[in-house]
Amino acid sequence: MEFLYEYGLFLAKAVTLVAAIVIVLALAAGAAAKQKQGKGQLEIHSVSEQLKDITHYAQQVTLDKASLKKLAKEQKKKQKENKEPAEDSGKLFVIDFKGSMDAHEVEKLREEVTAVLCIATEKDEVLVKVESGGGVVHGYGLAAAQLQRIRDKGLKLTVAVDKVAASGGYMMACVADHLVASQFAIIGSIGVLAQLPNFHKLLKKNDIDYEQHTAGEYKRTLTVFGENTDEGREKFREELEAVHVMFKDWVSTNRKELDIAKVATGEYWYGSQALELGLIDGISTSDDYIMSVYPERDIFAVKFMQKKNVAEKLGMSFAQGAERAAMRMVSQLPQWFKKS
C-alpha cells in the first residue's frame, strides 16, 4: 500500500509538471500568434464620459436625497431650455507622451498622431502631454516632427508639461501653438551633451593593444578604447556645436518672441521662471486645461498599445520589480545611516 501511495504521489507531481509546461507553451504560442497579427492596437476612449461618471458618482455619495432630486429637476429644466443644438466647438484629442533616453516611444506617438489626423477637422484641437528629460537627437527630432504634422494639418496644437520638458523634451514642446506648464515643471535645457569613458590608459597599463581602422578622416573622432587626440576632440566639439545651432534655430522658428541667446545656455528653469523668460505661454496642469474646455467640448484620449510577447512581459515585470526594490533601498538609506 505504501508503494502505491508513493507511486500515486509521484504520478500526480509528474502530471502537474507536464500540465504546467503545456500551459506555458500554449500561452507562448498564443502570444506569438497574436504578435503576428499586428504590432499593436489603437485605443480611443471618451474622457468626457469618464468625467461625467466621476461627477455622477461624487454627487451620489456626497448629496442627500433632497439635494439629488433638486439637482435632477434643475438639469431637466436646463435641457428643455437648451433644445436647440449648441454650436459645434470641436473636439479635443489628448495624447500622452512619456519619453525615455532613446525616444523609442516615438513609434507609438506616430501611430497616435496619424489616427488623430485621419479623423480630426479644422475645428478640433490636440493636447499633447509631454514628459521627458531629453535623449538622443535623432529620436527627439523625429518626435518633434510628429507634432509638427499636427500644425501642418491646420489643427491647433497645445502642449502641457506637468513635470519636465527639457532638452529633447523642450524640442518637442516648443512646436505648440500654445504651451503651458505646471508651477514647478522643469523647462528648457536648450543645449547638447555627449560623454563617454576612455579605457586607453587601463589597457596600456595591462599591455593590451587596441586597433581601430577607419576610412575617412573623421569617421571616428573619439574612441572608448583607443588614444584620443586633440584634433579628434576639437572635431567632436564642432559637431556638438553644430547640433546646438540646429536646436537653437528650431526653437527660434517655433517661438519667435523668445530671446534665444538668453535661454540657450543649457540651463533649465521651473514653470514660473520659464513663463517670465517666454519659454512657455501660461501656468497650468494638463488636468486644469482639460477641465477648462469641459463640458463644452467632447474630449477623447488617443493611445496606441503595443503588443508584447511573453518574454517581453516577463522582462518588463523583472525590470519593474528591480526598480521598486532599488527605490525601497534608497528610501531606507537615511534610516541605515541613523542606525550606524
Sequence and secondary structure as in RCSB ss.txt:
>XXXX:A:sequence
MEFLYEYGLFLAKAVTLVAAIVIVLALAAGAAAKQKQGKGQLEIHSVSEQLKDITHYAQQVTLDKASLKKLAKEQ
KKKQKENKEPAEDSGKLFVIDFKGSMDAHEVEKLREEVTAVLCIATEKDEVLVKVESGGGVVHGYGLAAAQLQRI
RDKGLKLTVAVDKVAASGGYMMACVADHLVASQFAIIGSIGVLAQLPNFHKLLKKNDIDYEQHTAGEYKRTLTVF
GENTDEGREKFREELEAVHVMFKDWVSTNRKELDIAKVATGEYWYGSQALELGLIDGISTSDDYIMSVYPERDIF
AVKFMQKKNVAEKLGMSFAQGAERAAMRMVSQLPQWFKKS
>XXXX:A:secstr
 HHHHHHHHHHHHHHHHHHHHHHHHHHHHHHHHHHHH SEEEEEEEHHHHHHHHHHHHHHHHS HHHHHHHHHHH
HHHHHHT S      EEEEEEEE  TT TTHHHHHHHHHHHHHH  TT EEEEEEEB    HHHHHHHHHHHHHH
HHTT EEEEEESSEEETHHHHHHTT SEEEE TT EEE           HHHHHHTT       SSTTS SS SS
S   HHHHHHHHHHHHHHHHHHHHHHHHH TTS HHHHTTS EEEHHHHHHHTS SEE  HHHHHHHHTTTSEEE
EEEEEE   HHHHHHHHHHHHHHHHHHHHHHHHHHHHHH 
